[in-house]
Amino acid sequence: MEAEHEVIVSVTEEGVARLDQVVTELRATGLTVREVLAPLGMVTGMIRAGAVAALLDVPGVLDVEHARSYQLPPENGPRERR
């Protein structure tokens, strides 16, 4: 089974005007939509690694980025000294 990646899809201004249709087309390419951030023109979700490039072919999509995460150390855990 192919690994899935969390992505952030940026939508053009024209795409934001028809965001429901853009989201429908993103789902059709295989994106499992997690969140639609209409005011920001962004959609987040999960997609198979091999299908990421297909998202760029959806009319109204400006860019696709892999989401990054950061984990803080536990509050009571060991701390790095500098």
N, C-alpha and C positions, 0 to 999 in steps of 0.2 A: 504494500500500500504506500502510495506517495505521501510524503510529509506535507502538512499544511503550514502555511505562513500567515501571520497576522499582518495585514496591510492597512495603509491609510490612502484612500483615493481622494485626490483633489479634483474638484469640478470647476469648469469654466463658468464665467458669469452667465453665458447663454444656457449652460447646463443647469445652473441653479434655478433658472426660470422654469425648467421642466424637470425638476429633480425627481419627481415620482417616476417618470419614464426612464431616466438615467438609472435609478436604483433597480427598476425592473430588468433593464438590460444587463446590469452588473450581476444580478442574481442568475440570469440566463447563461452567463459565462462561467458560473460556478462559484461566485462569491457568496458566502454565508454572511449576510449583513448582520453586524452586531449593533451598530449605532449610526444614525443619520444625523449629522450636525449641520442642519440647513443654514443657520446664520453664518457658519464658517465655510460653507461650500465643501464639506468633507463627509466621507462615508468610511467607516471602519468595518473590518470583517476578516474572515479567514478564507483562504483559497489554496488549492493544491499548487505546489511549486511550479509545475509545468504549465499552469493556466494563468500565471501572473501577467505575462505579456499580452494575453487576450484582453485584459482590462483596458489597456491603452487604445484598443480598437473601438471601444464604445464611444459613440459621438457624445461630446460634452465632458469627456475625461481629460484633464490637464496633465496629471502626473499620478504615479503610483509609487509609494515608498513602503519599505518594510518597516513595521513598527518596532521601536526599540523600548526596552524596559530597563529599569534600574531598581535594584533592591538595596535598601538601607540595611546596615547590620542591626541585629537585635539591640534594643535599648539597653539591656543588661549584659550584653555579650562583650567579648574581648574588643578592645579598641587599639587601633594602630597608633603608636607614638611617633611623633615627628621631631 
